[in-house]
Structures are given as C-alpha cells and as structure tokens.
Amino acid sequence: MRRITLWALSTLTSLVLLFSYHTSTSSTTASAASPIVAQANVTPAPSATTGSSSSSGSSSSSGSQATPKATTTPKATTKTYAGSAVDTQYGPVQVQITVANGKITAASVLQVPWNNGRDQEINSVAVPQLNSEVVQAQSASIDMVSGATFTSQGYLQSLQSAIDQAHL
C-alpha cells in the first residue's frame, strides 16, 4: 500500500512540475531577427548623429557651441574589435565590441547559430542579454544565459578575444 501511495505521489509531482514549466511564446520567435539587428544598428546611429550635430552646430552657431562639440575628438578614438570566431556544437559565434575612451560602449554578434527556429528562438533572447551585460560589466565577467549554454560559452570566448585585442 505504501509503494502505491509513494508511486502515485511521485507521478503527480512529476506531472505538476512538467506542466508548470514555462516555454517561450511564439511572439518571441516572430521578432527573432529584430533584437539582434536593432542591437547592431544602435552602435552606428549615435556616431553618425553626433558627427552631424557637430558639423551643424559649428555651421549654425558661433564658436561657443563648436567648443562643447569638441567631443568629436573622443569619437576619433572609437574603435571596433572583432573577437575570434568560436565553433560551438551548433555553429560559430563571433562577437564585436565598440570601445570609446577605454570603455566598451556596445557589443554585438557578427556570427551566431541561426540555422533553425530553435536557434533563432534561443539566440534572439540570449544575444541581447549578453550584449547589455557586457556594456554594464565592462569585461567578460558576465553571467551565462540559461538555456543558451553553448552560445554563451562561445560568446564569452570570442568576447575575451576582442577585449584582449582592445587591451582592456
């Protein structure tokens, strides 16, 4: 009698755990390309805007605004560094960082597994999280994304390669 009760309770517990597991929704998959493309496009936009502002500021005003817009000199020190491509079980991962004045201002992926719907679902969530953590941490000492272990490991290795190139 005890065995049957124990078996029934363990089966019931397993079913509750199984059905309480939350999977990704299809709305995340529908916007799979958007986060990565948006993250990659965020980096060039401020540079172009700042460059335009600085030229329009100096042409529309006197030298008083041209002096504060001398931030174009630090923009000259903005460089991008591509880490080495790291082969993972599902495909290569390669990270690029943008460094300005010795600080990481942006991180993006140049290569990430994108072969099927599952890769797209996982990486469309994982990559933006990893990119934002890099900018916050200013190093490769960031947490891996749960459910994207292989991508996270490849990302961290490629990121460290880019950071080494930047001498940070």
N, C-alpha and C positions, 0 to 999 in steps of 0.2 A: 504494500500500500504506500509506503514511503517513497519507493522508487517511482511509482506512477505520479505521485504528487510532485516530486522533485523534477521529473521529466516535463510535466505539464507547466510548471512554473518557469523552468528554463526556456521552454519553447515560447511561452507567452512573452517573456522578457526579450528574447531574440526578435520576435515579431514587432514588439513595440520599438525597439532600437532601430530595426530595419526601416519601419515606416516613418520614424521621426527624423531620418536623415534627409537633409535639405539638399537638393541638387540645384544646379544652375537653371535659370529660366531661359526660354528661347529668346527673350528680348536682349539678353547679353550677347547671344550669338549673332543677332541681327545687326548689332553695332560693333561687330568684331574688328573691322578694319579701322573704324573711327578713332578709338583711343590711341592707337599706335601712330596713325597718320597725323592726328592732331598733335601728339607729343613731338613728332619730328618737325612739324611746321611751326611750333611755338618758338623754337630757337632762332630761326632766321628773321621772323617778323619784328622783334624788338630792335635788332641791329639795323634793319632797313628803316624802321620808323625813326630811330634815334639819328641815323645819318641824314634822313630827310629833314627832321626837325632842326638839326644843327645847321644845315645849309639854308633852310627857310628862315631860321631865326637870325642868321647873320645877314641875310639879304633884306629882310623886312624891318629890322631894327638896327639901332646903332651898336657900337662895340660893347655896350653894357650887357646885352644878352649873349653876345658871342663869347664873353669870358666864362659865364657859367656853363656854356655848352662846350667847354674845353674837355668834356667827358669823351670826346672822340679820341683823345689820346689813349685812355684806358681801353677803348674798343679796339685800338690797334693791337693791344696785347691779347685780344680774344683769339684763342686757337682751339681747333678741334683735334682730338686724338682718337683714332680708331684702335680698339684693342684687337688682339689676335682672335681669329675665328676658332671657337672651341667646338669640337664634334661631340655631340651628345647622342644618346640612344635614339632620339627621334629626329635629329638633324642638327646642323650647325647653329651656333649662337654667337653673334658678334655685337659688341657694344661700342658706342661712340660717345665721348664726353666733350663738352664745351667748357673751356677754362678761361676765366677772365680775372686778371689780377690775383692769380694764385688760388682762386676758388672755383669749384665746379658749379657752373650756372645751369647746365642742362645735361641730361643723359638720354640717349635714345638707342634703339637697336637698329643695326644695319641688316642683320640676319637673325631669324628666329624660325623655328619649325612652324610651318603654316600649310602642311600637306593635306589635312582633312578637317572636318568640322570640329573634332575633339581638340586638335592642336589649336585651332582658331579660338575655340571657347576658352581653353586654359590660358593661352598666351595673351588674349585680349584683356584679361583681368590681371594676370601676373605682371606683365611688362610695365604698365603704367604705375603699379605699386612699387616695383623695383626702381623705376626711373625716379619717382618722387623721393624714395628713401635715400637714394644716392645723393641727391641735392641737399637733403636735410642733414645727412650724416657726414658729408664731405669726405667719404672714404668708402672702402669696400667692406667695412664692418657693418653690414646690414643683415636683417633677418631674411631668411628664405621664405618664399610664398608656399603655404601649404597647398598641396595638390599639384604643384608645378616644380617638383623637386629637381628633375633633370634640367629644365630650363633655368631654374635658379642657380644651380651649380655651374652650368655653362656661362651664365650671365656674370656670376661673381668672378670666375677665372678670367673672362675677357675684360671685365671692368678693371681688375687688378693690373692686367697688361696695359690698358690705356692709362691708368693712374701712374704706372711706372714710367711710361713714355713721357708723361707730363711732368715728371719729377716732383710729384706732390707727396 
